[in-house]
């Protein structure tokens, strides 16, 4: 029996030793898998944090662009009435000065009256000489008009 007991104890010890090796191997394999899963999850977390940071950077850039646009619109909204008012003032000033400038231009033209007088004399001579005057009444009307003027002058002389 002692031999049987020794053999049995040896077998149980062997089973226990071999079972411990299996448990140690299982624990070691589970630890290794846990470490790999932890490393993988940490890598994923770092990638997600990087994506989040890029998203926040893009959001900040868009916010800055929106703020720049808002400032530009505000400046334009303040500038447009000033430009409109300036155009109104300039237009009114031009409208008021135009008659004055025209008057000055005509007054300067009247200074050179010798040219105007010679032009008017030429037109008058053309009207008198032509058979069909445009500005003066026809010659038959002129003789009747001269006759009426002579008779009126004679009546005045007789009345005096």
Secondary structure, DSSP 4 states (H G I P E B T S, - for coil): -HHHHHHHHHHHHHHHHHHHHHHHHHHHHHHHHHHHHHHHHHHHHHHHHHHHHHHHHHHHHHHHHHHHHHHHHHHHHHHHHHHHHHHHHHHHHHHHHHHHHHHHHHHHHHH-HHHHHHHHHHHHHHHHHSSS-SSSPPHHHHHHHHHHHHHHHHHHHHH-
